Amino acid sequence: MGQSNKETAAPGLISGEEMRLAESCMAAALRSGADQVRVSLGKSVLDSYSMLNGVLDKVSHSADRSIFLYVFADNRYGTFSTNMLDEAELAIFAERAVKTVGMLSEDRCRRLPDPSLTALDAVSGREAGLYDIGYGRMDTGRRLAMAEGECIFGKCHAPEGCRVISEECEYSDSVDDNYLIDSNGFAGRHTETSFAVCSEITVEDRLGNKYSGYWWDSSPFLATLKLGRCSAEALARAVRQIGPESHEGGRMKMVVDASVSSRLVSPLLSALNASSIQQENSFLKGSEGKEMFCRGLTITDAARTPGKPGSRLFDTEGVATEERDIIRQGKVGMYFTNTYMALKMGIRQTIESASRPVLMPYRCDGGEIRPEAGSFGAKEIIGLCGDGIYVTGFNGGNCNSTTGDFSYGIEGFLFKDGEIRNPVREMLITGNMVQLWNSLLYAGNDARECTRWQIPALCFEKVDFSG
């Protein structure tokens, strides 16, 4: 083992005894004939308080504890899980797991990662800075008060000719604790808390048409959670949708709000997964080291930024994360490659997926973007663009992972002369992901702090819209 129970134990959900039982399970699998073993012990607790029209509607408390056993034996591999943490039962569980793996097909690429690639600095679970020690002081009264504090039903004043017909609010908090060990000596722990609020408000106009608005916020720390704002923002978003007008299709500039812009980044990161590439199911196959997109596109994995959502020191294999460029000035810098795919494809191993992807600000006109100089978000970008469509939501659609062709339903607003005009709905955008990202004009600096994916407002030119 890399660290002892005494060294790794820290205040949290997982006790020192439970960690010892995880090690006992691993030892039992090795005694039963496994060549290599990984054990993941996870515990979590979630509390949520839901309000409906200003009245407490539902209280939920859930707790989970499980052990996952990954067995590598005679070039065969299997994954098994249980929630029993009794030493004798775990020994039987491990023995049966190893026997079952012996009946599976051989695959010589199945093995643990090279120990030189695994993290050495995830000892207490707190190193990523994502645990709020105040979580232990949360109780029923505080949780209920925060849920009630989000409600504005019966208190707010809707615009003339419009009324609020429903409001659903929720406050929740949780803690997750994971202890990961393997028979090559790796031992790592990750502990994090989360606090969240959300609200959905539905309004009705004088004609009986209904519109809904949704907003949310979350943080690893209660002190930085933006309380008392979600319902007001949800109401504003619902009201702004009233009176949509039809709009002709055509090729126009498209500004995408930071709250939904990750929808256009997700296909890129999925296409860089080695599994998709190996299965001939990626439009970015053969792209590593090549300039595939406009030079304004840079996406960095800020995996080790302390105290920020998504930060982690190791992945599910124990491989150490690092700050690295995924795409740099349009050039693909890496594939996401775990141990299995690296051996199967004969390529270098990196990490299984992005932890905290950050899309860097960009201006096609060469203007400088400095955080200290103020916001450069959707409002400022619209002012520079003149005319186009401002997308604030995606309604269905998909992207073909093999070709990169996409079709998404959108809702948002028409803007002219740099000013937002009327809402638009039931429009469709179509195109190809590679071509879209080669038409990037602007990327803001307004990514939402509460999200793991740090994707700001974006602007593309000559996007195909269908009315």
N, C-alpha and C positions, 0 to 999 in steps of 0.2 A: 504493500500500500504506500501511496505517496505521502499521506499525512494520517496521523492517528485520530481516533475519535475525539480525544481530549483536545487536540489542536484544532480540529474543524468544528467542534461543537460551538454554537453561539445561540443566544436567545432567539427564539423563532418557533415555528410550528413543529419542526422535526427535532426530536429528542436525541440525546446521545445513545440511548438504548435502541431506538429505531435505526439509527445509523449502524450500530453494531449488528442488528438483525439483517440489514442489507448486505453487510460484509459476510455474514454467515451464509446467506443465500448464494452469494458468489462462490464461496468456498465449497458449498455442497455441490454446485454444478461442476466445479473442477474435479471434485472427488468422483463424480459420476461419469467422467470421461470427456468433458468438454475441453477443447484446446485453449479457447479464449472465452471470456465472459465479460459482459457489461451489465451493470444493474443501475436502474434509475428509480429512486424513491421520491415520490412527490406528495405534498400535502397542500391543501388550499381550503380557504374559508371565504364565503361570499354572503354578505348581508345586503338586502335591498328593501326600500320602502317606496311603494308606488301610491301616487295620489290621483284621484279622478275628480275633476271639477272641484278642487279644493278640499276633498274629503279623503281620508286614508282608505285605500282600496285593497291593498295587499301587502303583506309583510313576508319576506322570504329569507330563510337562513339555510345555507347548504354547506356541507363539509365533505371533502373527498380525501382519500388516502389510497395510494396504490403503489405497487412495485412492478416495474417492467424488467423482465429478464431477457437479455439478448445472448443467445448461445451460438458459438462457432465451434463446430466439431466435425472433423474429417472432411473439411472443405464444404461443409453444409451449414445452413444458417436458419434460425427460427427466432421468433419473438413471442413472448408469453407474458401474461399479466395476472396479478392477484391482488386482493385487498386484505389478505390474511397476513398478519405479522406475528405469527407464532413460530418459534424456531423449529420445532419438530415438523410442523406443517410445511414450512418453507423448504425443509430438506426433502420432503416427499415431492413437493411441487417442482423443485429443481431437478431431481432424479427423473421424473416423468418427462420433463421438458427435454432433457438431453436424449432420452430414448426416442422421443417423437422426432427430434432433429435427425436422428440416424435413419429415419425412413424417407427423408426428403431427397430431392435431386442434388447432385454435386454441383458446386459452383466455386471454382478456385479463386475467385476475386473477393470472396467474403472473408474479411478479417478486421481486426481493430486497427485504428490509425497508428502510424508510427509515433512512439512516445515523444519524439522530439517536436512533434507538431502540437501537442496538447498543452493546455494552460497550466501554469504553475502558481498563479496568483489569486485563484478563487478559493480562498481558504475558509473564511467565515461566512460567506454569502452576502456580505455587506459592501464588498469592494466596489461594486458598480454604483453605489450611492443611491439606491432606489428604495430603501426601507425607511419609513417614517416611524420613529419610536413612539410617536403620539397615537399610533393605531391602537395600542393596547388600552388607551383611555376611552375609546369609543364605547358608547352604551346606547340603549334604546332611546333615551330621552334626546341625546344629541343627534342621533340619526333621524328621528322623527322631526325634530326642529328644522333640520336642513332640508328635508323633503318638503315641509310646509312652507319654508322660506322661499321656495322656487315658485310657488303658486301665485298666479295673478287673476284667476277666475273670479269674477264678481267684483274685482277691484280695478281692473283696467278699463280704459275708455277706448273703444274701437272707433274708427272713423265713421262719419255719418253715412248711413245706408248700409252698414255692415255690422254684424253682431258675432260675438264669440259663442260658438255652440258646444265646444268641448275642449278640455285641457287635460292632458295626461303628463304627469311629472314623475320623475323617479330620482332618488338618491341611492347610491350604492357604494360600498367599499369592500375591499378584498385584500387578502394576503396570500401569496404563493411562495412555497419553499420547495426547492429541488436539490437533491443530493445525488451526484452521479459518480460512479466508481467503475474501474475496469481492472482486469487481471494483469495489465501491463504496468500498473502502478498509479494510474491517474485517479485523483480524487478532487472533486470540485463541487462547490455549492453556490446557488444563486437564490437570493431572497428579495422579494419586492412587494410593495404595497401599492394599492391603486384606490383613488377616490374619484367618483364620477357623478355628474348630474346631467339630466336630459329632459327635454320637454317637447311635446307635439301639440300644436293648437290648430283647431279647425274653425274657420269662419264661414259665414254665409252672407252673400250679397243680397241686395233687394230683389233680385230675380230668382233667388233660391239656389244659385250656384255655390258650391262648396269648394274651399281651398284650404290646404293644410301646409303648415310650416313646421320645420323641425330644427332643433339646435341642441348641441351638447358640449360638454367640457369635461376633461379629466386630468388628473395629475398623480404622480407618485406620492405627493405631499399635500395634506389637507390645507396647509397655509397658502399654497399657490393655486388652489382650486377656485375658479371664478364663480362664486356663488351668487345667486339672486339675479342672474342675467339671462338664463336660457329661455325662460318663457317670454320675456320681452322681445328677444331676438326671434323666437319662433313666431310670435304674433306679427312682427314686422315682416317676416318672410312670407307669411300667409297673405297678409294684406297686399303686399307688392304684386301678387299674382292676379289680383282682381282685374277683370277687363282685358284678357288676352286678345290679341288680334292676329289674324292670319297674315302670313308673310310669304312672298314669293321666294322660291329657291334660287340658287345661283352660287357663284364662287365669291366668298366674302372672308374678311378677317374674322377670326374667332378668338375671343378672350375667355379663358376658363378660370372660374373662381378657385381659390386655394382650397376651399372645403371639398372640392370634388376632383381636383386636377390629378390626384394619384391614379384615377381610373385610366389615364392615358400613359402612365409610366409602368403600371403593372405588367402589360404585355411585353415590354422590353426586358424586364427582369426575369419574367417567366421564360422568355426565349433564350436567355443566357444560362439557363439551367442545363447542366451537362446531360441529365437524363433525357430531356426533350431533344437535345442535339443528337444523342446516340440513337434515339428512336426515329430519327428523320422527321421530327415534329417541331422544328424550330425555324423561323424565318431568319434567324441570325447564325445559322450553322456556317462555320468557316469564317466568322467575322473577327475573331480575336486578333488584336493588333492592327485592324484595318479601320480606316475612317469611314464610318457608315452614316454618320449624321452631320448636321451643320456644326461648325466649330463653336457655336454658342452653347452646346449641350455638354455639361459636365455633371456627373452624378457620383458622389463620394459616399462610401459607407463609413459613417462616423460611429462605429460600433462601440467605441470606448469613451464616449463623452459622458463623464460622471453625472449622475442624477437626472438623465434625460430618458424619456420613454423609448424603449427598444434597445437601450444599451445592454450589452452582455459581454462577458469575458470568454465564454466558450459556447460552442454549439452543442447539439444533442449527441455528438460523438466525443465531446470533450476537446475538440480542436480549438486552439486559441484564436480569437478574433483579432483583427487589427484594423487600423484606419487605412483605407486604400481606395483608389479610384476604380469605379466600375466602368465608367465612360469618361474620358478626358478629352475635352475639345473635339467631340464627335468621334473619337477613336475608342473602340472597344478594348478595355484593359484586362478583362478577366471573364472566365466562366465560373459559375458556382458548381464546385466539384467536391463531392464527398469521397471517402476512401474507396467505396465500391466502384463508383464511376471512374475515378482516376485510374484504378487498376484495369478496369474493363476496357477503357479507351486508350490507355497508355499515355495519359496527359498528367500535368502537374495537379496536385491537390491544392485546393484553396479553402473554401468554406461552403457549407451546404446552402446558405441563402444570405441575403442582405439582412443586417440587423436594424440599421437606422439609416436608410438611404436619404441623402441630402442633395437636392437639385440646386445648383449654384445660380445666383442671379446673372442676368445677361441682358444687354441692350444691343440691338443690331446697329444702332446709330453711333455706337462707341461711347455713349455717355457713361460716366462713372456712377456706380451704385455703392454707396457706403451706408451701413446700418445707422451710423451716427448722424447721417444727413437726413434721416427721416424715412418714412415708408415709401416703398416703391411697389405698390400692389395693384389690384384690379382697377381702382379708380384712376390712378396715374397712368396706367397702361391704356385704358380706354381714351383718356384725354389725348394721348399721342397717336392713337390709331384712327381717329376720325369716325368712320362708319364700320358697322359690323354687327355681330351677334355676341352677346355676353352670356355664356353658359353657366348656369348655377345648379344644374341637376342633370343626371343621366337617367333615362327611363328604358331600361332593357337594352338589348343589342349584344353584340359579341365581337371578338377579334379572332380571326382564323390563325391559330398558332403556327401553321405550316407556311402560309403565304404572307401573313401580316395584314391582310385585307380586313377592314372593320366596317361595322355599321352600328351606330348607336342612336337611340332616340334621345332627344335633349329638350330641356326647357330653360327659359332664361328671359333675356330682354334684347330688344333691338336698341342699338345706339347710333346716333347721328351727330356729326360735328363734335364728337367727344363727350356727348351727353346722353345718358340713358333715357329712352323714350318709353315705349309700351312693352308689356310682357308678351312673350311668344311661347306657344306650346305646340306639341305634336309636330315638331320638326325632326329631321333625320340628317345625320352627318355620315358620309361614306368616304372611304379612301384607303390608303395603305400606310402602315405605321412608319416604315422607313421614309417614305415621301413626306409624311406629316412632320416628322422630326427634322427633316431637312428644310422645312419652311418655318422654323421657329424664329420669331421676331424678338420676343421679350420673355424673360423669366423674372419674376419679382423677388422680393425679399420678405414676403408676408406669409410664409408657411406657418400653419397653426402650431404653437408650442406644445399643445397637448397630444399631438400625433406622433407615432413612431416613424411614419413616412413624412419627411420634411420636404413637401412639394409645394411650391408657391403658385401664385397666379401665373398663367401662361398665355402667350399670344401666338397664333399661327396665321399665316396669310394664305389666301386662295384655297380655303376649305370648301368642299362641296356640300351645300345644304339643299335638302328637298323640303318644300313647303308642305 
